[in-house]
């Protein structure tokens, strides 16, 4: 009998075409995904070097990063040059025979929302995209990771990539999360626990009862922020929940092929006794709704906690980073997070823009009004399909009646690409994944939280605990 | 790919940990210079740290210190280049003139992006990197360093040498300026054989 293997090990070894030694291997890439920001940069050199794409049928493209999310949008962007990327991706996708989810297509949306939603990302597969949050899609039991434009050209031209094998880490959540605690809180809690660089060099598998209990959308949220602890890969083993989610989706296998695929997928979860280079144990019952207070996702605390004092930092480097972070976010050590006044609220991004996210936010918002002190409150669904489904349930009315804007799908204010941005010193409660300095606009102060927390805070005009609103 | 063999130049310390690629190349520049090409990303390097809201240089940011004019080497804190996969961050460093970054560790995507752009990332233990940064800040030994990839060693501002580790294949690719795609295409038969076998095993993958 062979040694017990992890999910990661099984996927990795089944994709090795050539072993270079020294931990490097040539891997087969099953799916390569493009977006509007990168089409120009990957296709132009490819064409100039007269390379061909052997497998355009394994490539997909969508418009998400630079496009407008204003209702009635076209190709034009307020971002200088944004439409260049949009048109280049459209032209090149057509020339090379790549399936494109264009503006107006119900399948268009944030890349990491649309690849699971359309059955493009499958258990046991490898998938790459020029975006660090590609780790999101590991939530369906795949090995998926972000790469740069040059490496992406390599994939287009060869359907392979040279990769260094990472070490493995398993994060096990034992027990169940308390009521009102979401996948976003689970992952923020882990990052706060292990730090922003703990995952460097690792592929993470999330496991345990609290993960098994999550629907696929929640698993995607969990895997999404693996990169915020510097891990390129995050995975959750596929199970019946995953199969039910994928069944019938456009690019998922059908009929007899589906049955055969499921049979194979059932062999992929980590074997009992599989070894990991690092194990992290998390007591799910101890997790509370999380809110960041600084400029790294690791600068996070429970919503009922206070802004930490740099004097209590574990070492000088951390102390210096806390001091700098608090200077940027304009908070004072000892301040209660709850009750801190905010200027704007944003619900969206590859972390939290799926139907389940919008449903949970809408439950909090229903019947309430966005505080008059807020300058902006946006809801940006992750895809055309999410938007359509949400509207069929009347979620758009709930948000609009409360005073939120209900917009078209895209990455939007998760990253300030120049079109939309928050203003200097504006305090934003955001369901996104990065609270880096200047990320949502020069000087903008981002606090990361769950859709429920952002919704409750938008109504209150201050950081608020959704559990106290009686929903 | 651009070769990297040996480099002597001014080194600049920027020691805070977790410098993310949003800081290196802010998002709003990702499309602005798309048409102008990679070389134009030098102007936006560390834009929010280098310039104020009127586009005036901030005097307290180290790259605006005349002592580091023409810097070719960046000495940085832990987890440098974490965050977004944007290769624009490496293009920005390269266009500014940085050909080598020394740090205790790097964001993995950034690390790979360096090699494909002829930029050398070098790792040392945190205390060693801090000691180099301290020498640079003091400036007593000058601010020039030499990075010798062939010999796998650096010469610090005080003249002392320090050997570094690097994967042999990556080293060779940089020294020779090898074309990664061309190298892989030499394995076309192996790739085809893998796909033929894999198509039997996992036919649902091959659309």
Interface residues (C-beta under 8 A of the other chain):
Chain A: X14 X17 X18 X20 X22 X23 X24 X26 X28 X30 X37 X40 X41 X49 X51 X57 X58 X65 X66 X77 X79 X80 X81 X82 X84 X85 X122 X124 X125 X130 X131 X132 X134 X145 X146 X147 X148 X149 X150 X151 X153 X154 X157 X158 X159 X160 X162 X164 X166 X196 X197 X200 X201 X227 X230 X232 X251 X252 X253 X257 X258 X260 X261 X264 X296 X317 X320 X321 X324 X415 X416 X417 X418 X421 X424 X434 X436 X437 X438 X439 X442
Chain B: X16 X17 X18 X20 X22 X23 X26 X27 X28 X29 X30 X31 X32 X33 X34 X35 X48 X53 X77 X78 X79 X82 X83 X84 X85 X86 X87 X90 X105 X107 X108 X109 X112 X113 X116 X117 X167 X168 X169 X180 X181 X184 X185 X187 X190 X191 X194 X195 X198 X201 X202 X203 X204 X205 X206 X207
